Amino acid sequence: MTDGKAFLRGLDLKARTFAPAARATVEANDELCSWLLDPLARWAQAAYGDRAFEDAAKGYAHYCMGVWKSQQQYEKIGRYTPEAMQELVSEVYEQEGYMVPYMWAAILIYPFWPSMINHIALYRDEFLKALPPDARLLELASGHGVMGLLAAETRPDIQVTGFDISPPAVAVSNRLRGVSGNEHRVTFEVRNALKLNLGESRGTYQGIIAAMLAEHLEDPRPLFEVIAHHLADDGFVFFSTALESAQRDHTFEFHHESEPLKMAEEVGLRVTRLVCDSGSPLPGGRFLPRALGMILRRR
Ligand SMILES: C[S@@+](CC[C@H](N)C(=O)[O-])C[C@H]1O[C@@H](n2cnc3c(N)ncnc32)[C@H](O)[C@@H]1O
């Protein structure tokens, strides 16, 4: 039966330069990484066949090169230099040729990048396991859908509703969902997370995921308002974002861990856990790329 190691074999074949570091991270965190990669490999194989692993490797390599180039440019210019949002939507989020490889990379960085490993632990052990029985879960920027699908796999009592602005990303998530065995408890639809109707009833969701979305927005404050509006009194939020980490579609530049934390507090949420680990800075660089994850609750 296919297991998560198939993704590492894909790297050996199609992205050899990136294989040793990814393998070292997976081997050092075997149990956590298998929790994510084993079901993902099953779904990927069933949805896309054997080519999934080589396609994923190519997507991952292309993404890592893009990140490296963007970070070099960031060091030179001293700030993010994003395209206009309208252009990002038409050139990135609506482009299947761009989004599908990107979505493989977006999920593979969790088990392959040391800075993301703590996010898997935080998500599984302090978010999913803490959700009240029969929780309704809202995923904002569901992308590839794997976070929501892992939620359904881990918690057979919960329902997941995911939204993403990108039609090709939603197509990927629905393809994985269709073979996941949990299709009756999970939905993914194309919707802008910032345009969810705040007139809809408040406090409907006991769990909200907003993973690696805030840095893609021109202003993340409205995202915190959406989260605060939809969160039930006994609910938990899994929030994550990138700091000083340039990418083609990163538009909002966080420098300090206190910035997203304050934005959460401003809408009446409290931070009950925070993890933040750095990636590799460029030698002599002035910026330190980091990935921050938080659990939020109502005050
Ligand atoms: C880096 S991916 C993160 C995917 C997934 N949440 C994860 O943690 O791997 C960023 C995602 O945000 C989505 N996105 C960007 N702006 C959005 C918006 N306003 N509403 C919903 N989704 C958005 C993109 O389409 C993309 O799928």
The ligand as a Gaussian input file, in Angstrom:
#p B3LYP/6-31G(d) Opt

LIG

0 1
 C       -0.225000      29.218000       0.875000
 S       -1.820000      28.673000       0.393000
 C       -2.390000      27.994000       1.951000
 C       -3.241000      26.776000       1.753000
 C       -3.533000      26.018000       3.060000
 N       -4.366000      26.816000       3.948000
 C       -2.251000      25.641000       3.760000
 O       -2.048000      26.023000       4.921000
 O       -1.437000      24.938000       3.155000
 C       -2.725000      30.192000       0.317000
 C       -4.146000      29.976000      -0.145000
 O       -4.898000      31.171000       0.124000
 C       -5.891000      31.283000      -0.886000
 N       -6.415000      32.645000      -0.809000
 C       -5.760000      33.820000      -1.031000
 N       -6.583000      34.868000      -0.815000
 C       -7.791000      34.347000      -0.425000
 C       -9.033000      34.922000      -0.046000
 N       -9.219000      36.234000      -0.013000
 N      -10.048000      34.092000       0.288000
 C       -9.881000      32.747000       0.257000
 N       -8.734000      32.147000      -0.109000
 C       -7.687000      32.937000      -0.426000
 C       -5.122000      30.901000      -2.146000
 O       -5.964000      30.582000      -3.208000
 C       -4.311000      29.713000      -1.641000
 O       -5.011000      28.505000      -1.828000

